[in-house]
């Protein structure tokens, strides 16, 4: 059993959530060697990154989904990170806190209360569940389909040229 007074190992150190998006950081310094001029492309990954603290608990799949990307072009590298703008994240940003029930909340009696609270918020139209009940999997995979990227089963289109510029997608 985990000691509740200690931080979860997957929410601390190198695994600690990055709360803010990183605008494009251009011309990253190369620590060793050099980037060949002919090497051009992008590396993107998606992972869990909870923007708000969970109500009752945390599970690795509970994050909001943040895409980290590195673009290498003409011997220079650019880094950027952006949240996947799911319906759940947009609503929780509006409220300024976690409002949707998540996997980590489903423990014991408090978990049962969370189920009822989620149903009540839905019935009172406090939460919009037309795009799902906040249990999307934007943290689990990213698929590259030609010029578009698809995150999980719900399509959140990531336009790569815009991903690496200052505008928020």
N, C-alpha and C positions, 0 to 999 in steps of 0.2 A: 504494500500500500504506500502511496506517495505521501510524504509529509507536507501537509497543506501550507506550512509556514515557508517552504522553499519554493522557488519558481520552477515551473515545469521545464525540463531540459529542452523541450522543443519550442519554448517561448523565451529562451534566454541565450546569451552569448551570440554566436554566429546565427542562431535560429530565431533571434528576437525579431518581432515584427518591425517593419519599416513603415511608420505611420504616414509619411508624406511621399507623394510622387516626386521623382527627380526629373526636372526638365533636362533636355538634352545637354550633356556635357561634352563639348567638342574638343578635338585635339588632345585626347588623353595621353599622358606621358608613357612612353614605352620603357619598361624597367630594364629589360635585357634585349639586346639585338635590335631588330627593326621589323617593320611591317612592309613586305614587298609591295611595290606600286601595283602589281598585277593581281593582288589578292583583294577581291571585292565581294562583299556579301553581308548577310545579317545572321546573327545567332540570337534567338529569342527563346525564353523559357517562362512558363507560368508556374506559380507556386502559391501555397496558402500564405496569406498575409492579413490577419485580422486588423481592420482599421479601428475597431472599438473593442474594449474588454468584454468578454462574455459575461452573461448573467450568472450562470451557475457552474459552468465547467467548460472545458475546451477539448475538442477533437481535431486532429490534423486536417480533416476535411471541412472544418468550420470557417476557414479563412474566407476573405472576400475575393481573393484572386488578384495577384499583381503580376504583370508581365514585365520582365527585365529584358532589355535588348542591347546588343552591341552591334554597331555597324562599322565595318572596316571598308574604307574606300580611299583609293589613291594614297595609300601609306599612312592614313590617319584613322583613328578610332573614335567613335562617339558612343556614349552610354546614356540610356534613358530608362525610367521605370514608370509604369502607369497602372492604375487599378483597372480591372475589367468593370465597366460601368453597368453592372447588373441592376435590375429593378430593386432588388433588396438593398444594395449599397446606396443607391440614390435616395431611397426612403429613409435609411438609417442616417445618412448624412443630413437629411432634412431635420430629423429628430435630434441629431447630435449624440446618439447612443445606439447600442444594439437593441433592436425591438423584435426581430424575428427569432423564433425558436430554432436552435441549432442542435446538432447531434450531441455535443458535449453537455447540453442542458438536460438531457433525458436520463437523469440519475435519480433513483429513489423517489420520495414523496415530492420533493421540489420539482423533479422532472414531470410528474403528473400535473402539478400546478401549472407548469409552463405550457403543457398541452392545452389545458383549459384557457389559459390567458391568451394563447395564440388564437384559439377558436373565438374567444370573446372579441379580440381586436379585429378579427376578420368580419364577424357578424356586424360590428359597429362601424365597419368601413374605415377603421383607423389605418389598417394596412391594406394595400392593394395586392391581392394574390392572383391577379389575372395572368401574371407571368410565372406562376409557381408560388409555392408556400415558403420561399426563402431558403429552400434547401437545394439550390442549384449547385452544380459541380464545377464552377468556373475556376476552381483551384486545381483540378486534376489533370487536364490535358489540353493541348493546343494542337490543332491539325492544320497543316498547310495545304491549301487547295488552290493551286495556281497563284493568282495575284492576291487572293483573300486568305485570311487566317480565320479558323473557326475555333472557338473556345467551348469545349464540352458539347453537349447536344443542343443547347440553346445557342443560337447564332448571335454572337457579338462580333461584328465584322471589325477587324483590325486592318486599317489601311496603312501598309508599311511606310510609304513616303511621308504620310502625316504623323506617324508614330515617332519619327526621329526629328520632327521640327517642334517649335515652341508651342503650337496650338494644342489644346487638350482635346482628345477625341472622345 
